[in-house]
Amino acid sequence: MRRVCSFLLCLIASSFAFGQESKADLFAGYSYLNIDTNGLTSRQNANGWEVSVSGNFNKWFAVEGDVSGYYKSYSVNLAALDLGTLTVKVTDYAYAAGPRINFKPIFVHALFGGDHLTGSALGFSASQDGLAGLAGGGVQWKVSGPWSVRASADYVFTRHNIFGGPSVTQDNYRASVGIVYSFGRTAPANAETHQVAPRPSGMQIPSLGITVAIGNSQGAMITDVAPNGAAALAGMHPGDVINAVAGNPVKTPTELAAELSSHPTGDKVRIDYLLHGQWQTETVVSLGQNH
């Protein structure tokens, strides 16, 4: 098990060595295995777990390592041998690695490795290591941030003969479902990026403590409000459009500056404006120092 953990950690580390576009996906979840007993009994079902990690070298290709474990108890009818019913307990641990191809959100993989099978009955136990491999794929859907959910299905072959003699191939099938954590997830090339738009250039109006945009035909649109400035204290915000000062219409920043220049510092002046550029309203401001 220590060697398996070291193998998985090496895959994670190697994925980061290939630049910012690569990442590693760590999966853990429930797994179901349908087991071929080579005619000893009918096919058996076992429950267990699966853990895998994939080091993604680009958006298409990855190398995946997989470890799984399954546990089963079943009965074998030996009435023909006058032995009654025999209860068999089986544990099966598998480890494999190989290439994985991503077609987001779908992936396919082919993994090869080994399988450690242990069986016990009547107080006796035996174990055997054999070859194993699997081929299949699944779907991995992003849920939030680095988290995704994954469901997969695989054909699994193992080669064992725990009773001695030549090993035979078992044709097994498994299905798994669980969660994925992605390390170093990068946004897709076509993903929307949410950036703060640069503030438009404009004219500063110091007496109100604001900056207004140039070129707005409705009036002087506020793009920035200084904290504790006259406009801020009066409850004005970016997006408001000033269209009158003391009852006199203004259509440009230059006209706004001209109207305000005729009022001394500290003078209380009525300002008419479009709230958020839509609803006409007014307020009274106490002008600050005009430089």
Secondary structure, DSSP 8 states (H G I E B T S, - for coil): -HHHHHHHHHHHHHHHTT-TT-EEEEEEEEEEEEE--TTSSS-EEEEEEEEEEEEESSSSEEEEEEEEEEEEEEEEE-GGGT--EEEEEEEEEEEEEEEEEEETTEEEEEEEEEEEEEEEETTEEEEEEEEEEEEEEEEEEEEETTEEEEEEEEEEEEEE-TTSSS-EEEEEEEEEEEEEEEET----TTS----------EEEETTTTEEEESS-TTSEEEEEE-TTSHHHHTT--TT-EEEEETTEE--SHHHHHHHHHTS-TT-EEEEEEEETTTEEEEEEEE-----
